[in-house]
Structure formats: C-alpha cells, structure tokens
C-alpha cells in the first residue's frame, strides 16, 4: 500500500539531485515512511497483539491510513514542486503547503486519536463499574500520614527488594503484623515506589470494614481490571468490542478473562492487597484463591503482595508461601518509631523545658510496643499541648494501648485524623479521671 502512494523517485531524484529545497521536501516524504515503520514496530512489540490482534489492529489501522494519506499529500506536493521549480514564487508556495500538511498531521490527526482513545477508555471504565477514585483517595490518605518520611525501611528489606525486582523469587509475598503496626503505610510506600518506575505498573486494593461491597472478591478483580485499563488505555477497544458492545455483563467470570488478558499483555505488574483480615471471613478464602491463580506471561512479570494480621483464617491458606513478618523486624520498627517521635517533638522542645519533653519522649517510646498507629494518635494530641503542666500530666497519664473497645476499625482512624484525635483525647480524659478516683 505504501508503494502505491510513492511518487516517481527514480526520475525526480535524478532530475533535482542538486536542488536542496527539493531534496528537503523529499526528506519529509521519507519521514512519513519512517513514521509508519516506527509505529508498526511499536505495535508488534506489544505482547497483546498476538492475543487480541483483530481489536488492536483496528485502532492501529486508523493511524496507518492517516500516514498513507500524509504520504499521498506529500506525493502530490512533490509532483507540483517538480512542475513549479522554476517559478519565482515557488518557495512561498512550498512553505504554505508544508505548513498545511504539518498542521494536519500534528494537530488534527493526533487530536482525533487522543480523543478517540479517551472516549473508549471512559466507556470501558464505565462498563466495568469500578470506583477507582476511592482506592486513589485511600492511597493518598496513607501517603499524607507518612509524608514526613521520604522513604521507608521496608523498601530496603531483601524480601521486599526481591519482590520488587523482575526475578522469579517471591512471586507471592505475605506481609503480616499486629494491628496498627504500620502494614498499610508499608503498602502505600511500596506503591509510591513502584509508581516512580515507568517499567512497572502497581495495582492495589485497600480493604476496610466500612466498604459495603457484598462480594469483596468480585470488587477486587473489578478494581484491578480498571486500574490496568487506566494504565494501558490502548487496550480499551478490546474490552469494548469483545465484551461491552456484545451485550455481556461484567461478571466475575468475564472480569477474570479480561484481567488475565491484560496481565498477559504486560511485562511488569505488582499487585498489592492490604488489610484482607478486615474483610468478612467468608470472602478471605475466595480472595486468596483468586490471588494465587494470577500468573504473568513470564516468571517474575506479575507478583502479588498480600497484607494482613496473622489470623488463623488467613495463615492456614498461606503456610507454604514466603512471608514478611513485622514482628521479626521489631528492632528496626523501634528505631523508625524513635526517629519519628523525636522529630515530631522538636516543636515542643522549642516551647517547653527540654528535660520534660525528653521524659515525654521516653514514655511514648516505652509504651509504643511497635504500634505506629498508637504513636501517631498520641503525637497528634501532645503536639497540641499549650502548658508545661499539660506535658507533665501527659507523662503521668499516657494511655498504654489503643482503646479498642471504643474505637472503630483502624482504617477509619487512619482516614479521619480529626475524628481519631477526638476519640483518643476522650479516652485519655477518661483514663485521667479514673486514676484520680
């Protein structure tokens, strides 16, 4: 097809081989041909083209036809240039034609392609029915909570490093620890780290008690599919033409087929599910089973990290899987907590006697017991103290643990800092009152 659009190069090149401006015009023609080969090479480099060729080729064919049209226009321009090369105003005419063709290629074609892809992605996302914004919001909240740390010690742990790399080691990793121990923060930092690598896509799901989804496993698969689609919008036509436009509903079976196709078309995916223990126990086994079935196109291309408390309903299904246990890193956790507390108390050292603040710091570290959430709860309160007597009272009445009987799920605390500060303050007041009875 390209040959049909090509002009008479043999005669024209020989006739105008010393005409620099004519040769410049010929170079634009060659640029079109190279553009076609570049895009064709990029298309066939995609793993997905072998599986969903018909759908993807339709999108590429539009670009292909546009390149051919550009070649035809340049062919006509070259022929006209050859006929007008001796005309005085040929230079002005040539410049005008160049501008028109370049504008058509750079603006109209690219704009139409972008708009079509955006529309297809929106349509496919709407058909999937997931609420990706909610998961984005949850991740943003966790990252705000941990904004005072540039990195995280867990990112340097050999198991996490191995899981992040493309090798086949640790294709499935179970992160477990006590409530409030920092598992969600670790997951959010891992996602943040992955997002900085253009060769890897992070898909994630933060479970929590207040989510109303009746079938959690279905919702998780739906979120994964949506996030991968947003990350690789070029696959939207496949979802629309194969499923949505054929009247199919996004059932779990259909979503599973789509997710498998998407995963097999990509070479770098990391899946993170946090807080599985906060799902109903009836959903936990189904989610674990779904995660264990996920396979990438090659070993190490797709890996899964699951985070939860070490509860029987989960541990019995993951006994043979590699694990990353926070309790095994208690010394590192203590150092991280100490660094966090010391930095946050600097404002109090500027306001009050340093010895008193040091005593408060010592009390906080003695009672932290490796629980980052407890430490953050306490810090939000003590940072608002206004008198030295308040600091002294805090040293004497600091709660030993989270008031679990009076608190909603831990994820809710993390989402609403103002709310959990009020709850903790109330618990503290009750503790002081009981001590004084």
C-alpha positions in Angstrom: 0.0 0.0 0.0 2.9 2.4 0.7 4.3 1.6 -2.7 1.0 2.7 -4.4 1.4 6.1 -2.8 5.1 6.6 -3.6 6.0 9.1 -6.4 8.4 8.5 -9.2 11.6 8.7 -7.0 13.9 7.5 -9.7 13.2 10.2 -12.2 12.6 13.1 -9.7 15.7 12.3 -7.6 17.9 12.3 -10.6 16.4 15.5 -12.1 16.6 17.5 -8.9 19.6 16.0 -7.1 21.3 19.4 -6.8 18.2 21.3 -5.6 18.5 21.5 -1.8 15.0 22.7 -1.3 13.5 19.9 -3.4 15.6 17.4 -1.5 14.3 18.8 1.7 10.7 18.1 0.5 11.7 14.6 -0.3 13.0 14.2 3.2 9.6 15.0 4.6 8.2 12.2 2.4 10.8 9.7 3.9 9.8 10.9 7.3 6.2 9.7 6.7 7.6 6.2 5.7 9.8 6.1 8.8 6.8 7.1 11.0 4.8 4.2 9.6 7.7 1.7 10.3 8.2 3.1 13.8 4.6 2.8 14.8 4.3 -0.7 13.2 7.4 -1.8 15.2 5.9 -0.4 18.4 2.6 -2.2 17.6 4.2 -5.6 17.1 6.4 -5.2 20.1 3.3 -5.3 22.3 2.7 -8.7 23.9 -1.1 -8.2 23.5 -1.1 -8.1 19.7 -0.8 -11.9 19.4 -3.9 -12.5 21.6 -6.2 -9.6 20.6 -4.8 -8.8 17.1 -8.2 -8.0 15.5 -9.2 -5.4 18.1 -5.8 -3.7 18.4 -5.2 -3.6 14.6 -8.5 -1.7 14.1 -7.1 1.1 16.2 -3.7 1.0 14.5 -5.3 0.9 11.1 -6.7 4.3 11.6 -3.2 5.7 12.2 -1.9 3.6 9.3 -4.4 5.1 6.9 -3.6 8.6 8.2 0.1 8.1 7.5 -0.8 6.9 4.0 -2.9 10.0 3.5 0.1 12.1 4.6 2.2 10.3 2.1 -0.3 10.9 -0.7 -0.4 14.6 0.1 3.4 14.8 0.1 3.4 12.9 -3.2 1.1 15.5 -4.8 3.2 18.3 -3.3 6.4 16.8 -4.7 4.8 16.4 -8.2 3.6 20.0 -8.0 7.0 21.2 -6.8 8.7 19.5 -9.8 6.3 21.4 -12.1 6.8 24.7 -10.4 10.5 24.6 -9.5 11.4 27.4 -11.9 8.6 29.6 -10.9 9.7 32.6 -8.8 7.1 32.3 -6.1 7.7 28.5 -5.7 9.4 29.0 -2.3 6.4 30.8 -0.8 4.0 28.2 -2.3 6.1 25.4 -0.9 6.2 26.9 2.6 2.5 27.3 2.6 1.9 23.6 1.6 4.4 22.4 4.2 2.6 24.3 6.9 -0.8 22.9 5.9 0.4 19.3 5.9 2.3 19.6 9.1 -0.7 21.2 10.8 -2.9 18.4 9.6 -0.6 15.7 10.8 0.5 17.2 14.1 -2.9 18.7 15.3 -5.9 17.1 13.6 -4.6 13.5 13.5 -3.1 13.4 17.0 -6.0 15.2 18.5 -8.5 12.8 16.9 -6.5 9.8 18.1 -6.3 11.1 21.6 -10.0 12.0 21.8 -11.0 8.6 20.4 -8.8 6.7 22.9 -10.0 8.9 25.9 -13.6 8.2 24.9 -13.1 4.5 24.5 -11.3 4.3 27.9 -14.1 6.2 29.6 -16.7 3.9 28.0 -14.8 0.8 29.0 -14.3 2.0 32.6 -18.0 2.9 32.9 -18.9 -0.6 31.7 -16.5 -2.2 34.3 -18.3 -0.1 37.0 -15.4 0.2 39.4 -14.8 3.3 41.6 -11.0 3.7 41.1 -11.2 7.2 42.8 -12.0 5.6 46.1 -8.8 3.5 46.1 -6.8 6.5 44.9 -8.2 8.5 47.8 -7.3 5.8 50.3 -3.7 5.6 49.0 -3.5 9.4 49.1 -4.6 9.5 52.8 -2.0 6.9 53.8 0.7 8.8 51.9 -0.3 12.0 53.7 0.0 10.3 57.0 3.5 9.1 56.1 4.5 12.4 54.4 7.2 13.1 57.0 9.2 10.1 55.8 11.0 10.3 52.4 11.4 6.5 52.2 10.7 3.5 54.3 12.9 1.0 55.9 10.9 -1.9 54.5 11.9 -0.9 50.9 15.4 -2.0 51.8 14.5 -5.4 53.2 15.8 -8.2 51.0 12.4 -9.9 50.7 10.7 -6.7 49.5 13.6 -5.8 47.2 13.4 -9.3 45.7 9.6 -9.0 45.3 10.0 -5.6 43.5 12.6 -7.0 41.1 11.8 -8.9 37.9 13.3 -12.2 39.1 11.1 -15.2 39.8 11.8 -15.1 43.5 9.0 -14.2 45.9 6.2 -14.1 43.3 3.8 -14.2 46.2 4.7 -12.5 49.5 2.6 -12.3 52.7 3.2 -9.2 54.8 1.7 -9.8 58.3 1.9 -8.0 61.7 -0.2 -6.7 64.6 -3.0 -4.2 64.2 -1.7 -0.6 63.9 1.9 -1.9 63.2 2.3 0.0 60.0 1.3 -2.6 57.4 -0.8 -0.1 55.4 1.9 2.5 55.5 4.4 0.0 54.1 2.0 -1.0 51.3 1.4 2.7 50.4 5.2 3.4 50.4 5.7 0.3 48.1 3.0 1.6 45.7 4.6 5.1 45.7 8.0 3.5 45.0 6.6 1.4 42.1 4.8 4.4 40.6 8.3 6.0 40.1 9.3 3.1 37.8 7.9 3.5 34.3 8.5 -0.2 33.5 6.2 -1.5 36.3 2.5 -0.9 37.0 1.1 -1.1 40.5 -2.5 -2.2 41.0 -3.8 -2.2 44.5 -6.7 -2.6 46.9 -7.1 -1.4 50.5 -9.7 -3.5 52.3 -11.6 -2.0 55.2 -14.6 -2.8 57.4 -16.8 0.1 56.2 -16.8 -0.9 52.5 -20.3 -2.0 51.5 -19.4 -4.3 48.6 -21.3 -7.6 49.1 -18.9 -9.7 47.1 -15.4 -8.4 48.0 -13.6 -10.8 45.7 -15.6 -9.5 42.7 -14.9 -5.9 43.7 -11.2 -6.5 44.0 -11.0 -8.1 40.5 -13.0 -5.2 39.1 -10.6 -2.7 40.6 -7.6 -4.5 39.3 -9.1 -4.6 35.8 -10.0 -0.9 35.9 -6.6 0.2 37.2 -4.8 -1.8 34.5 -7.0 -0.3 31.8 -6.3 3.2 33.0 -2.6 2.4 33.0 -2.8 0.9 29.5 -5.7 2.7 27.7 -4.7 1.2 24.3 -6.5 -2.0 25.4 -9.8 -0.3 25.8 -11.0 -1.2 22.3 -10.5 -4.9 23.2 -12.8 -4.6 26.2 -15.5 -2.7 24.3 -15.6 -4.8 21.1 -15.1 -8.2 22.7 -17.4 -7.8 25.7 -19.2 -4.5 26.3 -20.6 -4.0 22.8 -21.7 -7.6 22.6 -24.1 -7.2 25.5 -22.0 -9.0 28.1 -22.2 -8.0 31.7 -19.0 -7.6 33.8 -19.5 -10.7 35.9 -16.6 -12.1 37.9 -16.0 -14.8 35.2 -15.9 -12.1 32.5 -13.7 -9.9 34.6 -11.3 -12.8 35.2 -10.9 -13.3 31.5 -10.3 -9.7 30.9 -7.8 -9.4 33.8 -5.9 -12.4 32.5 -5.6 -10.9 29.0 -4.4 -7.6 30.4 -1.9 -9.2 32.7 -0.6 -11.5 29.9 -0.1 -8.4 27.7 2.2 -6.6 30.2 5.7 -7.5 31.4 5.8 -5.6 34.7 2.9 -5.7 37.2 2.9 -5.7 41.0 -0.4 -6.4 42.8 -0.9 -5.2 46.4 -3.9 -6.1 48.6 -3.8 -4.6 52.1 -6.0 -5.5 55.2 -7.5 -8.7 54.0 -8.3 -9.6 57.6 -10.8 -6.7 57.6 -12.9 -8.5 55.0 -15.5 -10.9 56.2 -14.0 -14.3 56.8 -16.3 -15.8 54.1 -14.6 -13.6 51.5 -11.0 -14.1 52.6 -10.5 -17.6 51.1 -12.0 -16.6 47.8 -9.7 -13.5 47.6 -6.7 -15.7 48.5 -7.6 -18.3 45.9 -8.0 -15.6 43.2 -4.6 -14.1 44.0 -2.8 -17.4 44.0 -4.2 -18.1 40.5 -2.7 -14.9 39.0 0.1 -15.7 36.6 2.2 -13.4 34.4 3.4 -14.0 30.8 6.9 -14.9 32.2 8.2 -15.7 35.6 8.5 -12.6 37.7 6.4 -10.4 35.3 3.5 -10.3 37.7 3.9 -10.6 41.5 1.4 -10.4 44.4 1.8 -8.9 47.9 -0.9 -9.6 50.5 -1.0 -7.7 53.8 -3.0 -8.8 56.9 -2.9 -9.7 60.5 -1.6 -13.2 61.3 -5.1 -14.7 61.8 -6.0 -18.4 61.5 -8.4 -17.9 58.7 -5.6 -16.5 56.5 -2.5 -18.2 57.8 -3.9 -21.7 57.2 -4.1 -20.9 53.5 -0.6 -19.3 53.2 1.5 -21.7 55.3 3.8 -22.5 52.4 4.1 -19.0 51.0 7.1 -16.6 51.7 6.2 -14.1 54.4 7.5 -10.8 55.7 6.7 -10.6 59.4 6.8 -7.2 61.1 7.5 -8.9 64.5 10.8 -10.3 63.0 11.8 -6.7 62.4 10.9 -5.2 65.8 14.3 -3.6 66.4 14.1 -1.8 63.0 10.5 -0.7 63.8 11.6 0.7 67.2 14.3 2.7 65.5 11.9 4.1 62.9 9.4 5.0 65.7 12.1 6.6 67.8 13.2 8.7 64.8 9.6 9.7 64.0 8.8 10.7 67.6 12.0 12.6 68.2 11.4 14.7 65.0 7.8 15.4 65.8 8.6 16.6 69.4 11.0 19.3 68.2 8.3 21.9 68.3 7.6 21.1 72.0 11.3 21.4 72.8 11.1 25.0 71.5 8.2 25.8 73.8 9.0 23.8 77.0 11.8 22.6 79.2 13.8 20.1 77.2 14.1 17.7 80.2 10.3 17.4 80.4 9.9 16.8 76.7 12.7 14.2 76.9 10.7 12.4 79.6 7.6 12.5 77.5 9.5 11.1 74.5 10.8 8.3 76.7 7.3 7.5 77.9 6.0 7.3 74.4 8.7 5.0 73.2 8.3 2.7 76.3 4.6 2.3 75.6 4.7 2.2 71.8 5.1 -1.6 71.6 5.8 -1.3 67.9 2.4 0.2 67.1 2.8 3.1 64.6 -0.9 3.9 64.8 -0.8 4.3 68.5 2.3 6.6 68.3 0.6 8.8 65.7 -2.6 9.0 67.8 -0.5 10.2 70.7 1.6 12.6 68.7 -1.5 14.3 67.3 -2.6 15.0 70.9 0.7 16.0 72.6 1.6 18.4 69.7 -1.4 20.5 70.7 -0.3 20.9 74.4 -0.1 24.6 75.5 1.3 24.5 79.0 4.2 22.7 80.7 1.7 21.3 83.3 -0.1 19.6 80.4 3.2 17.9 79.3 3.8 16.7 82.9 0.3 15.3 83.0 0.7 13.6 79.7 3.8 11.9 81.1 1.8 10.6 84.0 -1.4 9.6 82.2 -0.2 8.4 78.8 -2.6 5.5 77.7 -0.8 2.2 77.4 -2.7 0.9 74.4 -5.3 1.7 71.8 -8.8 1.9 73.3 -10.0 -1.0 71.0 -13.4 -1.4 72.7 -14.3 2.2 71.9 -12.7 2.7 68.5 -14.0 1.9 65.0 -11.8 -0.1 62.7 -8.2 1.0 62.4 -8.5 2.0 58.7 -11.2 4.5 59.7 -8.9 6.1 62.2 -6.2 6.5 59.6 -8.7 8.1 57.1 -10.1 10.7 59.5 -7.3 12.2 61.6 -9.6 14.8 63.3 -12.0 12.1 64.4 -9.4 9.7 65.8 -7.7 12.5 67.6 -11.0 13.4 69.3 -11.6 9.8 70.2 -8.1 9.3 71.7 -8.4 12.6 73.6 -11.7 11.4 75.1 -10.1 8.1 76.1 -7.2 10.0 77.7 -9.6 12.2 79.7 -11.5 9.1 80.9 -8.2 7.4 81.9 -7.1 10.5 83.9 -10.5 10.7 85.6 -10.3 7.0 86.7 -6.8 7.5 88.0 -8.0 10.4 90.2 -10.9 8.5 91.8 
